[in-house]
Amino acid sequence: MPWLQLAFDVPRDQADDFEHYLELAGALSVTLGDAGDEPQLEPGPGETPLWSVVTLTALFESDPESAALVERLALDLTARLGERPRIHRIEDQVWERVWLDTFKPTRFGRRLWVCPHGQPPGDPEGVVVALDPGLAFGTGHHATTALCLEWLDGADLAGKTVLDFGCGSGILAIAALKLGAARAIAVDHDPQALTATHDNAQANGVLDRLEIFAPESFTDPSVDIVLANILAGPLIALAPRLSAMLVPGGDLVLSGVLTEQVESVSAAYVERVRLAAPRIRDDWALISGRR
C-alpha cells in the first residue's frame, strides 16, 4: 500500500512544536533528521538530536481523505514557514525502514526502557515496554510522553490503579503495569488509539490488567493515579472531572502543556490538588500534584 510523505525543514528549537502538531493532525509517524551535513554526537537516553536545523518527515495514508488532509497541512505550513513542504508518494516498505533506522531502545529514568520488538535494552535488568511505531501517537520520543514515562519510573506504583486519559498508543498505561501497577484504565476518543492500545498491551503481556474505553462508554472510577498527556485546553476543561477521580492522596500527572501554559493549567487545579514544581523539557512542562 502506498503512503504520502510530507517533509519540511525547521529550526531545531521549533521542531518539538511542529512534531506535536503533525502527530495531533493524524500522522502515522513523524521522524526528525539532519537537514544538512552537521556532525552529531550520539544522543543520550531520552535526548533528541541537536542539529540547528532538522527535517521533519510525516507519513500519512494515501486515500483521498488523507490526501486532502495533507494538502490542508501543506497550505497551513506554507503560511507558517514561507515555503511549501515537500510531498511525495512512497511505498509502505520505505517508511517501515525509516522507523527501523531511527527508533532505537531508549531509557526513561533509572530502569524503564521503550524498545522496538526484537531489540534488547541497554540494561539487561531494565523494565521493557516493547513498542513499534504505529497508527497512534506515543513512542516516548516526544518530550511530553518522555516526561510522563520518567515520572512513572520514579513513582511507587505497587498495587495501584492508574488512569491513562488520552492513551494514544497505550504506552503510559502499559509502562505503569510493567512497573508494578495492579490495574490500568485507558481512555481515548480515537478508535485507532484504542486498537493500538489493545494490541500493544497484548504484545506486552498486560492485557489482562488493562481496561480500554472510548469516552462515551467510560464511567468515572476512583483511581490512585491520573495521567493525562493531552493539550492545555482540554486539561483545563477537564480539571473538575480528573481531580474528582483521584482517591485522597492520589497523584495527578498532566502533560502536553507548553511552558507558557503552565500558569493557566495550574490555576485550574490548584484548589483541588497540592501541586509540585513543574518539570520542564525543551518547551514542554509536566504538572503533577497530590489530592
C-alpha positions in Angstrom: 0.0 0.0 0.0 1.5 3.4 -0.9 1.8 6.3 1.5 2.1 10.1 1.4 5.2 11.6 2.8 5.2 15.3 3.9 8.6 16.8 4.7 10.0 20.2 5.6 12.9 21.9 7.4 12.6 23.9 10.6 15.0 25.3 13.3 15.7 22.7 16.0 14.1 24.9 18.7 10.8 24.7 16.8 10.9 21.0 15.9 9.0 19.7 19.0 6.1 22.0 18.4 5.8 21.0 14.8 6.2 17.3 15.7 3.4 17.5 18.1 1.3 19.4 15.6 1.7 16.7 13.0 1.0 13.9 15.5 -2.2 15.5 16.6 -3.2 16.1 13.0 -3.1 12.3 12.5 0.3 11.5 11.1 1.1 7.8 11.2 4.7 8.6 12.1 6.9 11.6 12.5 10.7 11.5 12.3 13.5 14.0 12.7 16.7 14.1 10.6 19.6 16.3 9.9 18.6 18.9 7.3 22.3 19.5 6.3 25.6 17.9 6.9 26.2 18.8 10.6 28.0 16.2 12.7 26.2 15.0 15.8 27.3 13.0 18.8 25.2 10.1 19.8 22.3 11.4 22.0 21.9 10.1 25.5 18.8 8.2 26.7 15.7 10.2 26.2 17.5 13.0 24.4 16.7 14.4 20.9 19.0 15.4 18.1 20.9 18.7 18.5 21.2 19.8 14.9 20.5 23.5 14.4 18.1 22.7 11.5 16.1 19.5 11.2 14.0 17.8 8.6 10.6 16.7 9.9 9.1 13.8 7.9 5.5 12.8 8.4 3.7 9.8 6.9 0.0 9.5 6.0 -2.2 7.0 4.2 -2.7 7.7 0.5 -6.5 7.5 0.4 -8.5 10.6 -0.8 -9.4 11.8 2.7 -5.8 11.6 3.9 -4.6 13.3 0.7 -7.0 16.2 1.3 -5.6 16.4 4.9 -2.0 16.5 3.7 -2.9 19.3 1.3 -4.6 21.3 4.1 -1.5 20.8 6.3 0.7 21.9 3.4 -1.2 25.1 3.0 -1.0 25.8 6.7 2.7 25.0 6.9 3.4 27.2 3.8 1.8 30.1 5.6 3.8 29.4 8.7 7.2 28.7 7.1 7.1 30.8 3.9 7.9 27.7 1.9 5.8 24.8 0.8 6.5 21.4 2.3 7.8 18.6 0.1 5.1 15.9 -0.6 6.0 12.5 -2.1 4.2 9.2 -2.7 6.2 6.3 -1.3 5.8 2.6 -0.8 5.0 1.0 2.6 8.4 -0.6 2.9 10.1 2.8 2.9 8.5 4.2 6.0 9.0 1.0 7.9 12.7 1.2 7.0 12.8 4.8 8.3 11.4 3.8 11.6 13.8 0.8 12.0 16.7 3.2 11.3 15.6 5.9 13.7 13.6 4.2 16.6 16.1 2.7 19.0 15.9 1.4 22.5 15.5 4.4 24.8 15.7 4.6 28.6 13.4 6.8 30.7 14.5 7.4 34.2 16.5 4.7 36.0 15.1 1.4 34.8 12.3 1.9 32.2 13.1 1.2 28.6 10.9 1.5 25.5 12.3 -0.8 22.7 11.1 -1.9 19.3 10.2 -5.5 19.2 13.2 -7.7 19.0 15.7 -5.0 20.1 17.1 -5.5 23.7 17.5 -2.7 26.1 21.0 -1.3 27.1 20.4 -2.7 30.6 19.5 -6.4 30.8 17.9 -5.7 34.2 15.7 -2.9 32.8 11.9 -2.9 32.7 10.9 -3.1 29.0 7.9 -1.8 27.1 8.1 -3.4 23.7 6.5 -1.0 21.2 6.8 -0.4 17.5 5.7 2.9 15.9 2.2 2.6 14.6 -1.1 4.3 13.9 -1.4 6.0 17.3 0.6 8.8 18.9 3.1 7.7 21.6 6.5 6.1 21.4 8.1 8.1 24.2 10.3 10.2 21.9 8.2 13.4 22.3 9.1 15.5 25.3 5.5 15.3 26.7 5.5 11.5 26.8 9.1 11.2 28.0 8.3 13.4 31.0 5.4 11.1 31.9 7.5 8.0 31.5 10.2 9.4 33.7 7.6 10.3 36.3 6.3 6.7 36.3 9.8 5.3 36.6 10.3 7.2 39.8 6.9 6.5 41.3 5.7 3.8 43.7 3.1 2.0 41.6 2.8 -1.3 43.5 -0.8 -2.3 43.9 -2.2 0.9 42.4 -4.8 1.7 39.8 -3.7 4.1 37.1 -5.9 6.0 34.6 -4.3 6.9 31.3 -6.7 9.6 29.9 -5.9 10.2 26.2 -4.0 7.0 25.9 -2.8 7.1 22.3 -0.6 4.0 21.8 -1.2 2.9 25.4 2.4 3.5 26.3 1.8 5.1 29.7 -0.7 2.5 30.9 1.5 -0.3 29.7 4.6 1.2 31.3 2.6 1.7 34.6 1.6 -2.0 34.6 5.2 -3.1 33.7 6.4 -1.0 36.7 4.1 -2.7 39.2 0.7 -1.1 39.0 -2.1 -3.6 39.7 -4.6 -2.3 37.2 -4.8 0.4 34.5 -7.6 2.1 32.6 -7.0 3.6 29.1 -9.4 6.1 27.5 -9.2 7.7 24.1 -11.7 9.2 21.6 -9.7 7.8 18.6 -10.7 4.2 17.6 -7.2 3.6 16.2 -5.7 4.5 19.6 -8.0 2.0 21.3 -7.0 -0.7 18.8 -3.3 0.2 19.2 -3.5 0.2 23.0 -5.2 -3.3 22.9 -2.6 -4.7 20.6 0.4 -3.2 22.4 -0.9 -4.3 25.8 -1.4 -7.9 24.4 2.1 -7.9 23.0 3.5 -6.8 26.4 1.5 -9.4 28.3 -0.5 -6.9 30.4 -3.9 -7.0 28.6 -5.5 -9.0 31.5 -4.9 -6.0 33.8 -6.0 -3.3 31.4 -9.5 -1.9 30.7 -9.9 0.1 27.5 -12.7 2.6 26.9 -14.0 5.3 24.5 -15.1 8.4 26.4 -18.8 7.8 25.8 -18.6 4.3 27.5 -16.4 5.4 30.3 -17.8 5.7 33.8 -15.5 7.8 36.1 -13.8 5.4 38.5 -11.8 6.1 41.7 -8.1 5.7 40.9 -4.7 6.2 42.6 -3.1 7.9 39.7 -4.5 10.0 36.8 -2.2 10.5 33.8 -3.4 12.9 31.1 -1.0 13.7 28.3 -3.3 15.7 26.0 -3.4 19.5 25.5 -3.8 22.6 27.7 -7.3 23.5 26.7 -8.8 20.0 27.4 -6.8 19.8 30.6 -8.3 23.0 31.9 -11.8 22.0 30.9 -11.4 18.5 32.5 -10.0 19.8 35.8 -13.1 19.1 37.9 -13.6 15.6 36.4 -9.9 14.4 36.5 -9.4 15.7 40.1 -12.6 14.1 41.3 -11.5 10.6 40.1 -8.5 10.7 42.4 -8.7 9.0 45.8 -7.4 11.0 48.7 -3.7 11.0 48.5 -3.8 10.1 44.8 -1.4 11.5 42.3 -2.2 13.7 39.3 0.1 13.9 36.3 -0.6 16.3 33.4 1.4 16.7 30.2 1.1 18.2 26.8 1.5 21.6 28.3 3.8 24.3 26.8 5.8 26.2 29.4 3.8 29.4 28.8 0.6 27.5 29.6 1.8 26.2 33.0 0.2 29.1 34.9 -3.3 28.7 33.3 -3.4 24.9 33.6 -2.1 25.0 37.2 -4.8 27.6 38.1 -7.5 25.1 37.1 -6.2 22.5 39.6 -4.6 24.5 42.4 -7.7 24.5 44.6 -8.2 20.7 44.0 -4.7 19.3 44.2 -1.5 20.2 46.0 0.8 21.0 43.1 4.5 20.4 42.9 7.0 22.4 40.9 6.6 21.6 37.1 9.2 19.5 35.3 10.4 21.1 32.1 11.9 19.6 29.0 12.5 21.8 25.9 9.4 24.0 25.7 7.1 21.5 27.4 6.1 21.0 31.0 4.8 18.2 33.2 2.5 19.4 36.1 2.0 17.0 39.0 0.3 17.1 42.3 -1.4 15.1 45.1 -5.0 15.3 46.2 
